[in-house]
Amino acid sequence: MRSNNRKITTPQSLNAYIKSICDIMRRSGRAGALEYVPELTWMLFLKILDEREQREAEEARALGDTFVPSLEYPYRWQDWAAPEGKKRQELQAGTFGAFMSFVNGELIPHLRNLKHRPGATPRQKVISEVFSATERTGIDTARNLLDILDKINELSVDSVDETHMFPISQVYEGLLLKMGEKNNDGGQFFTPREVIRVMVKVIDPQIGETVYDPCCGTGGFLAQAYQYMKEKAKSGSDMEILKTRTFYGREKDNKVYPIALANLVLQGIDEPHIWHGNTLTGLEVYGGLFGDAPALYDVILTNPPFGGKEGKDAQTRFAYKTSSTQVLFLQHVIDSLKPGGRCGIVIDEGVLFRTNENAFVQTKRKLLNECNLWCIVSLAPGVFINAGAASKTNILFFTKGEPTREIWYYEVYPPEWRDRQGRLRPGTRFTIKYPITAKHFEEFFRLLPERGISERSWRVSIEEIEAKGYDLKAVNPNRKVQEDTRTPEELLEVIRSQAEEILRITSRLNF
């Protein structure tokens, strides 16, 4: 498909274009992001897949090779969705309701069942699983659906100038954040991009290493690891390894699992090996994409759900039994790493400081005995506020195979949160309007090679950790905090004066 319209040349214009598609979806029965993002996902996926396979067919012809497409007429985007498509024109010229009947009664069932075909290819299995949570379109009328398809059809390599903007895949990732807005449950599946970038950069995965996320959500860690690793590729063989034998994940949510698959394919990963099921209980929904997954991994990048609770069916599979989802995931991560394997994991503050429950202490002891926990990054509150979570979090970096001797801590907060004397103001936090960005990690990366000591960083020996009963919470001995030295009487006077000012203002408004 080739667009004849004007080029979309800026991130803003592409965002606006995607928003116009979402606007049609909202007015046609897909009211919230949790409804319209999955719908947009499968449509964008089929469009990009079709364009990719057309390009692959052209390359095969040029080399004199045979190319077998994943989809045949009339199920390719170019057949039924593109305005000039033969099947679409046939349906539009037919009886009333023919187009919606085809989409709901033929197209979607065909795509859902591809994985059951004898000799189904890995790509056909991915296509089938992208549709695993879709039984029919939620768009209310054929006219609205056709309007959406026409707009998506314009998003091609010709219409989107990637030399001047983010590719479609990155704009799509921005849509995933909307799943967590207004306290939607979808927020649990989104980790801020800057946090992911930092974790990938620190862990530094190499081509030939396997990368695993046991609770991958929409696939953010795997997608960013791919973008980072492909810059290291020096040959077609390197790219083939990255696209087909590198990225592995697990996700249990029925709606999010297909989004993860589509997201990774949009990023450029041909074979995302995502297992659908409950990682902690082992209960499998579909494991057809995970058949050749290794038992142990070189790299793990992950953010287990905050505050989750597990039943006995999950606990029985772990040495240290607890209902805490994060603690069970931490045990799973340690056991899933190869000797010498590296991990970056986001952990809620409560896991670090709790010493009153046996499983918490035993799991942290296991971590320190079996791995070198060489760095803990303490994030100021509010990092996950855009995803609907206010938890204070930390990033743990560790390497399996040798015990911890010393932990280097680094505390992340913006320098502008200091008073004129250089002291940190109390109650500082990130907000929706003031999110965490790359600049907040600049000093961290300067100090990281030597584990340097500063007002934000310090070291704690394993002996000190053991003496505290395995309390790993970051307590900065170098931080200067601004204290409020006003007396109770002075504070009451401030409150009284502010109340009087508020009354004066409201009295002017009540005319």
C-alpha positions as CSV (number, residue, x, y, z in Angstrom):
1,M,0.0,0.0,0.0
2,R,1.4,3.4,-1.0
3,S,-0.1,6.7,0.2
4,N,-0.6,9.5,-2.3
5,N,-1.4,12.0,0.4
6,R,1.0,14.5,2.1
7,K,3.8,13.1,4.2
8,I,3.5,13.1,8.0
9,T,6.9,14.6,9.0
10,T,6.8,15.4,12.7
11,P,6.1,13.4,15.9
12,Q,3.3,15.9,16.6
13,S,1.6,15.4,13.3
14,L,1.7,11.6,13.7
15,N,0.4,11.8,17.2
16,A,-2.4,14.0,16.0
17,Y,-3.1,11.5,13.2
18,I,-3.3,8.6,15.6
19,K,-5.5,10.6,17.9
20,S,-7.9,11.2,15.0
21,I,-8.2,7.4,14.6
22,C,-8.9,7.0,18.3
23,D,-11.5,9.7,18.2
24,I,-13.5,7.7,15.6
25,M,-13.1,4.6,17.8
26,R,-14.4,6.5,20.8
27,R,-17.5,7.7,19.1
28,S,-18.2,4.2,17.7
29,G,-18.4,2.1,20.8
30,R,-14.8,2.0,22.1
31,A,-15.1,4.6,24.8
32,G,-11.9,4.2,26.9
33,A,-8.3,3.4,26.2
34,L,-8.7,-0.1,27.6
35,E,-11.2,-0.7,24.8
36,Y,-9.9,1.2,21.8
37,V,-6.1,0.4,22.2
38,P,-6.7,-3.4,21.8
39,E,-8.9,-2.7,18.8
40,L,-6.3,-0.3,17.2
41,T,-3.6,-2.9,18.0
42,W,-4.9,-5.7,15.8
43,M,-5.6,-3.3,12.9
44,L,-2.2,-1.6,13.0
45,F,-0.6,-5.1,13.3
46,L,-2.3,-6.4,10.2
47,K,-1.4,-3.2,8.3
48,I,2.3,-3.3,9.2
49,L,2.5,-7.1,8.7
50,D,1.1,-6.8,5.2
51,E,3.5,-4.1,4.3
52,R,6.4,-6.1,5.7
53,E,5.4,-9.2,3.8
54,Q,5.1,-7.3,0.5
55,R,8.6,-6.0,1.0
56,E,9.9,-9.5,1.9
57,A,8.2,-10.9,-1.3
58,E,9.9,-8.2,-3.4
59,E,13.3,-9.0,-1.9
60,A,12.8,-12.8,-2.5
61,R,11.9,-12.2,-6.1
62,A,15.0,-10.1,-6.6
63,L,17.1,-13.0,-5.3
64,G,15.2,-15.6,-7.3
65,D,13.8,-17.1,-4.1
66,T,10.3,-18.3,-3.2
67,F,8.3,-16.4,-0.6
68,V,5.3,-17.9,1.1
69,P,3.1,-15.3,2.7
70,S,1.5,-15.8,6.1
71,L,-1.9,-14.8,4.8
72,E,-3.5,-15.4,1.5
73,Y,-6.5,-13.8,-0.3
74,P,-8.9,-12.5,0.9
75,Y,-7.4,-12.2,4.4
76,R,-4.5,-9.8,3.7
77,W,-4.9,-6.1,4.5
78,Q,-4.4,-5.3,0.9
79,D,-7.5,-7.4,0.0
80,W,-10.1,-6.5,2.5
81,A,-9.0,-3.3,4.3
82,A,-7.3,-1.1,1.7
83,P,-9.7,1.1,-0.3
84,E,-8.6,-0.4,-3.6
85,G,-8.7,-4.0,-2.2
86,K,-10.6,-6.5,-4.4
87,K,-12.4,-8.1,-1.5
88,R,-13.4,-4.8,0.1
89,Q,-14.8,-3.5,-3.2
90,E,-16.7,-6.7,-3.7
91,L,-18.2,-6.5,-0.1
92,Q,-19.1,-2.8,-0.4
93,A,-20.9,-3.5,-3.7
94,G,-22.8,-6.4,-2.1
95,T,-25.7,-6.5,0.3
96,F,-26.1,-4.3,3.3
97,G,-24.1,-5.6,6.3
98,A,-21.8,-7.7,4.1
99,F,-18.6,-6.0,5.2
100,M,-19.2,-6.4,8.9
101,S,-20.3,-10.0,8.4
102,F,-17.1,-10.7,6.6
103,V,-14.9,-9.1,9.4
104,N,-16.8,-10.8,12.3
105,G,-17.8,-14.0,10.6
106,E,-14.8,-14.9,8.4
107,L,-11.7,-12.7,8.9
108,I,-11.4,-12.8,12.7
109,P,-12.2,-16.5,13.1
110,H,-9.8,-17.4,10.3
111,L,-7.0,-15.4,11.9
112,R,-7.7,-16.7,15.4
113,N,-7.5,-20.3,14.1
114,L,-4.2,-20.0,12.1
115,K,-2.2,-21.7,14.9
116,H,-4.2,-24.9,14.5
117,R,-3.3,-25.4,10.9
118,P,-0.9,-28.3,10.2
119,G,2.6,-26.9,9.8
120,A,1.6,-23.4,11.1
121,T,4.7,-21.1,10.9
122,P,5.9,-19.1,13.9
123,R,4.5,-15.9,12.3
124,Q,1.1,-17.6,11.8
125,K,1.1,-18.6,15.4
126,V,1.8,-15.0,16.4
127,I,-1.0,-13.7,14.2
128,S,-3.4,-16.1,15.7
129,E,-2.4,-15.1,19.3
130,V,-2.7,-11.4,18.5
131,F,-6.4,-12.2,17.9
132,S,-6.7,-14.5,21.0
133,A,-8.7,-11.9,22.9
134,T,-10.7,-10.7,19.8
135,E,-13.9,-12.5,18.8
136,R,-15.4,-9.6,16.9
137,T,-14.8,-5.9,16.3
138,G,-16.3,-3.5,18.8
139,I,-16.8,-0.8,16.2
140,D,-20.5,-0.2,15.9
141,T,-21.0,0.5,12.1
142,A,-19.4,-0.5,8.9
143,R,-19.0,3.2,8.0
144,N,-17.1,4.0,11.1
145,L,-14.9,0.9,10.6
146,L,-14.2,1.8,7.0
147,D,-13.2,5.3,8.1
148,I,-10.8,3.9,10.6
149,L,-9.3,1.4,8.1
150,D,-8.8,4.2,5.5
151,K,-6.9,6.3,8.1
152,I,-4.7,3.4,9.1
153,N,-4.1,2.6,5.5
154,E,-2.3,5.9,5.1
155,L,0.3,4.9,7.7
156,S,2.9,3.4,5.4
157,V,6.6,3.8,4.9
158,D,5.9,6.3,2.2
159,S,3.5,8.5,4.2
160,V,5.5,8.5,7.5
161,D,8.9,10.1,7.2
162,E,11.0,8.3,9.8
163,T,14.1,10.4,9.2
164,H,12.4,13.3,11.0
165,M,10.3,11.6,13.6
166,F,9.7,8.6,15.9
167,P,8.6,5.5,14.0
168,I,5.0,4.4,14.4
169,S,6.0,1.8,17.0
170,Q,7.1,4.4,19.4
171,V,3.9,6.5,19.0
172,Y,2.0,3.3,19.5
173,E,3.8,2.8,22.8
174,G,2.6,6.2,23.9
175,L,-1.0,4.9,23.4
176,L,-0.2,2.1,25.9
177,L,0.3,4.7,28.6
178,K,-3.3,5.8,28.2
179,M,-4.4,2.4,29.3
180,G,-3.2,3.5,32.8
181,E,-4.8,6.9,32.9
182,K,-7.8,7.8,35.1
183,N,-6.9,4.8,37.4
184,N,-7.5,2.2,34.7
185,D,-6.1,-1.2,35.6
186,G,-3.9,-1.0,32.5
187,G,-1.4,1.2,34.4
188,Q,0.0,-1.9,36.0
189,F,1.4,-2.9,32.6
190,F,3.3,0.3,31.9
191,T,6.8,1.1,33.1
192,P,8.1,4.7,32.3
193,R,10.2,4.6,29.2
194,E,13.1,6.5,30.8
195,V,13.3,3.9,33.6
196,I,13.4,1.1,31.1
197,R,16.1,2.9,29.1
198,V,18.3,3.3,32.2
199,M,17.9,-0.4,33.2
200,V,18.7,-1.6,29.7
201,K,21.7,0.6,29.4
202,V,23.1,-0.5,32.8
203,I,22.6,-4.2,32.1
204,D,24.0,-3.8,28.5
205,P,22.6,-6.9,26.8
206,Q,24.8,-8.3,24.0
207,I,23.9,-10.0,20.8
208,G,23.8,-13.7,21.4
209,E,22.4,-13.3,24.9
210,T,18.8,-14.2,25.8
211,V,16.6,-11.6,27.3
212,Y,13.6,-12.5,29.5
213,D,10.8,-10.7,31.3
214,P,8.6,-13.0,33.4
215,C,5.7,-10.5,33.6
216,C,6.2,-8.6,30.4
217,G,2.9,-6.6,30.2
218,T,2.9,-4.8,26.9
219,G,6.5,-5.8,26.2
220,G,8.2,-2.5,27.0
221,F,11.5,-4.0,28.4
222,L,11.9,-6.5,25.5
223,A,11.1,-3.8,22.9
224,Q,13.6,-1.3,24.4
225,A,16.3,-4.1,24.7
226,Y,15.8,-4.9,21.0
227,Q,16.2,-1.2,20.0
228,Y,19.4,-1.0,22.2
229,M,20.8,-4.3,20.9
230,K,20.2,-3.8,17.2
231,E,22.6,-0.8,17.3
232,K,25.3,-3.5,18.0
233,A,24.4,-5.7,15.0
234,K,27.2,-6.0,12.5
235,S,25.7,-8.5,10.1
236,G,22.5,-10.1,8.8
237,S,23.2,-13.0,11.0
238,D,23.3,-10.7,14.1
239,M,19.9,-9.3,13.1
240,E,18.4,-12.8,12.5
241,I,19.5,-13.8,16.0
242,L,17.9,-10.7,17.5
243,K,14.6,-11.0,15.5
244,T,14.1,-14.8,16.1
245,R,16.1,-16.2,19.1
246,T,16.6,-13.5,21.7
247,F,13.5,-12.3,23.4
248,Y,11.3,-14.3,25.8
249,G,8.5,-13.3,28.1
250,R,5.5,-14.4,30.0
251,E,2.1,-12.6,30.5
252,K,-1.1,-13.8,32.1
253,D,-3.6,-11.0,31.3
254,N,-5.8,-12.1,28.3
255,K,-6.1,-8.6,26.9
256,V,-2.5,-7.5,27.4
257,Y,-0.9,-10.6,26.1
258,P,-1.9,-10.0,22.4
259,I,-0.9,-6.3,22.8
260,A,2.6,-7.4,23.8
261,L,2.9,-9.6,20.8
262,A,1.7,-6.9,18.4
263,N,4.0,-4.3,20.1
264,L,7.1,-6.4,19.6
265,V,6.3,-7.2,16.0
266,L,5.7,-3.5,15.4
267,Q,9.1,-2.9,16.9
268,G,10.8,-5.3,14.4
269,I,11.0,-8.6,16.4
270,D,9.8,-11.3,14.0
271,E,9.4,-14.0,16.6
272,P,8.5,-12.8,20.0
273,H,8.5,-15.8,22.3
274,I,5.8,-14.9,24.7
275,W,4.2,-17.6,26.9
276,H,0.5,-16.9,27.8
277,G,-0.3,-18.0,31.4
278,N,0.4,-17.5,35.0
279,T,4.2,-17.4,35.6
280,L,3.8,-18.1,39.4
281,T,1.4,-21.0,39.3
282,G,2.6,-22.4,36.0
283,L,-0.9,-22.6,34.6
284,E,-0.6,-22.3,30.8
285,V,-3.1,-20.8,28.4
286,Y,-1.0,-21.1,25.3
287,G,2.7,-22.0,25.1
288,G,3.0,-22.5,21.4
289,L,5.4,-19.5,21.0
290,F,7.6,-20.7,23.8
291,G,8.6,-24.2,22.6
292,D,12.3,-23.6,22.3
293,A,12.7,-21.3,25.3
294,P,15.8,-21.9,27.4
295,A,15.6,-23.0,31.0
296,L,17.9,-20.2,32.2
297,Y,18.6,-16.7,30.7
298,D,21.5,-14.3,30.3
299,V,19.5,-11.2,31.0
300,I,16.3,-10.5,33.0
301,L,14.6,-7.1,32.8
302,T,11.3,-6.8,34.6
303,N,8.9,-4.9,36.8
304,P,6.6,-7.3,38.8
305,P,3.2,-6.0,39.7
306,F,3.1,-3.8,42.9
307,G,1.0,-5.0,45.8
308,G,-0.3,-8.3,44.2
309,K,-1.4,-11.2,46.4
310,E,-1.0,-14.9,45.5
311,G,-2.8,-18.0,46.7
312,K,-1.4,-21.3,47.8
313,D,-1.4,-22.7,44.2
314,A,1.4,-20.2,43.5
315,Q,3.2,-20.4,46.9
316,T,3.6,-24.2,46.8
317,R,6.1,-23.8,43.8
318,F,8.5,-21.7,45.8
319,A,10.9,-22.4,48.6
320,Y,9.9,-19.3,50.6
321,K,6.1,-19.1,50.8
322,T,4.3,-15.7,50.9
323,S,1.3,-14.1,49.3
324,S,3.5,-11.2,48.1
325,T,3.6,-11.3,44.3
326,Q,6.8,-9.3,44.1
327,V,8.7,-11.6,46.6
328,L,7.6,-14.7,44.6
329,F,8.7,-13.1,41.3
330,L,12.1,-12.2,42.9
331,Q,12.6,-15.9,43.8
332,H,11.6,-16.8,40.2
333,V,14.0,-14.3,38.7
334,I,17.0,-15.6,40.8
335,D,16.2,-19.2,39.8
336,S,15.8,-18.2,36.1
337,L,19.3,-16.6,35.7
338,K,22.3,-18.4,34.3
339,P,25.5,-18.3,36.3
340,G,26.9,-14.9,35.4
341,G,23.5,-13.7,34.3
342,R,22.4,-10.1,35.0
343,C,19.2,-8.7,36.2
344,G,17.5,-5.2,36.5
345,I,14.3,-5.4,38.4
346,V,11.9,-2.7,39.8
347,I,10.9,-3.4,43.4
348,D,8.5,-1.7,45.7
349,E,10.0,0.0,48.8
350,G,8.1,-2.3,51.2
351,V,9.9,-5.4,49.9
352,L,13.2,-3.8,50.8
353,F,12.5,-2.8,54.4
354,R,10.2,-5.5,55.6
355,T,11.9,-7.8,58.1
356,N,8.9,-9.0,60.0
357,E,7.9,-11.8,57.6
358,N,10.1,-14.8,57.2
359,A,9.7,-15.2,53.4
360,F,10.8,-11.6,52.8
361,V,14.0,-12.0,54.9
362,Q,14.7,-15.5,53.4
363,T,14.3,-14.3,49.9
364,K,16.6,-11.3,50.4
365,R,19.1,-13.6,52.1
366,K,18.9,-15.9,49.0
367,L,19.4,-12.9,46.8
368,L,22.5,-11.7,48.7
369,N,24.0,-15.2,49.0
370,E,23.5,-16.3,45.4
371,C,23.9,-13.0,43.6
372,N,26.1,-9.9,43.8
373,L,23.5,-7.2,44.4
374,W,25.9,-4.5,43.4
375,C,23.5,-1.5,43.0
376,I,20.2,-0.2,44.4
377,V,18.8,2.9,42.8
378,S,16.3,4.6,45.1
379,L,13.7,6.5,43.1
380,A,11.8,9.5,44.6
381,P,8.1,9.0,45.0
382,G,5.8,9.5,42.0
383,V,7.8,7.9,39.2
384,F,4.9,5.6,38.4
385,I,2.2,8.3,38.9
386,N,1.5,8.4,35.1
387,A,0.6,4.7,35.3
388,G,-1.7,5.3,38.2
389,A,0.6,4.1,41.0
390,A,2.1,6.3,43.8
391,S,4.4,3.6,45.2
392,K,8.0,4.5,46.1
393,T,10.2,2.2,44.1
394,N,13.7,1.0,43.7
395,I,15.7,-0.6,40.9
396,L,17.9,-3.5,41.9
397,F,20.8,-4.6,39.7
398,F,22.5,-7.9,40.4
399,T,24.7,-10.6,38.9
400,K,24.2,-14.3,39.7
401,G,27.1,-16.5,40.8
402,E,28.8,-14.8,43.6
403,P,27.6,-13.4,47.0
404,T,27.1,-9.8,47.7
405,R,30.0,-8.0,49.6
406,E,28.9,-4.4,49.3
407,I,25.9,-2.5,47.8
408,W,26.3,0.8,46.1
409,Y,23.2,3.0,46.6
410,Y,22.2,5.9,44.4
411,E,19.3,8.3,45.2
412,V,17.4,9.9,42.2
413,Y,15.9,13.3,42.8
414,P,16.1,16.4,40.7
415,P,18.7,19.0,41.7
416,E,16.0,21.7,41.5
417,W,14.4,20.2,44.6
418,R,17.0,21.8,46.8
419,D,16.7,25.0,48.8
420,R,19.3,27.8,48.5
421,Q,21.5,26.1,51.1
422,G,21.6,22.9,49.0
423,R,19.3,21.0,51.3
424,L,16.7,18.6,50.0
425,R,13.2,19.9,50.5
426,P,10.9,17.4,52.5
427,G,8.1,15.7,50.6
428,T,9.7,15.9,47.2
429,R,8.2,13.7,44.5
430,F,7.7,13.3,40.8
431,T,4.3,14.3,39.4
432,I,2.3,13.9,36.2
433,K,3.4,17.4,35.1
434,Y,7.0,16.8,36.3
435,P,7.9,13.2,35.3
436,I,11.3,11.5,35.6
437,T,13.5,12.1,32.6
438,A,17.0,11.2,31.3
439,K,18.6,14.2,32.9
440,H,17.8,12.9,36.4
441,F,20.2,10.0,35.8
442,E,23.2,12.0,34.4
443,E,25.1,12.0,37.7
444,F,24.2,8.3,38.2
445,F,26.0,7.3,35.0
446,R,29.0,9.5,35.8
447,L,29.5,7.8,39.1
448,L,28.5,4.3,38.1
449,P,31.8,3.0,36.7
450,E,33.7,3.6,40.0
451,R,30.6,3.4,42.3
452,G,31.5,6.9,43.3
453,I,30.5,8.5,46.6
454,S,28.5,11.7,46.6
455,E,25.7,13.5,48.3
456,R,23.3,11.1,46.5
457,S,25.4,7.9,46.6
458,W,26.9,5.8,49.3
459,R,28.0,2.2,50.1
460,V,26.8,-0.3,52.6
461,S,28.7,-3.5,53.5
462,I,27.0,-6.9,53.7
463,E,27.9,-7.0,57.5
464,E,25.7,-3.8,58.0
465,I,22.9,-5.4,56.0
466,E,23.0,-8.6,58.1
467,A,23.1,-6.5,61.3
468,K,19.9,-4.7,60.2
469,G,18.1,-8.1,59.6
470,Y,18.3,-7.7,55.8
471,D,16.6,-4.3,55.7
472,L,17.8,-3.1,52.3
473,K,15.9,0.3,52.3
474,A,18.0,3.2,51.0
475,V,18.8,5.5,53.9
476,N,21.1,8.2,52.6
477,P,23.7,9.2,55.3
478,N,24.9,12.1,53.2
479,R,21.5,13.8,52.5
480,K,20.8,17.2,54.0
481,V,17.1,17.7,54.5
482,Q,15.5,21.0,55.0
483,E,13.7,21.0,58.4
484,D,10.8,23.2,59.4
485,T,11.8,24.9,62.6
486,R,8.6,26.8,63.1
487,T,6.8,26.4,66.5
488,P,3.2,25.0,66.6
489,E,2.0,28.5,67.4
490,E,3.7,29.9,64.3
491,L,2.2,27.2,62.1
492,L,-1.3,27.9,63.5
493,E,-0.9,31.6,62.7
494,V,0.1,30.7,59.1
495,I,-3.0,28.5,58.8
496,R,-5.2,31.3,60.2
497,S,-3.8,33.9,57.9
498,Q,-4.3,31.6,54.9
499,A,-7.8,30.8,55.9
500,E,-8.6,34.5,56.1
501,E,-7.1,35.1,52.7
502,I,-9.2,32.2,51.2
503,L,-12.4,33.7,52.8
504,R,-11.6,37.2,51.3
505,I,-11.2,35.7,47.8
506,T,-14.3,33.5,47.9
507,S,-16.4,36.4,49.2
508,R,-15.4,38.4,46.0
509,L,-16.6,35.5,43.9
510,N,-19.9,35.1,45.6
511,F,-21.5,38.2,44.1
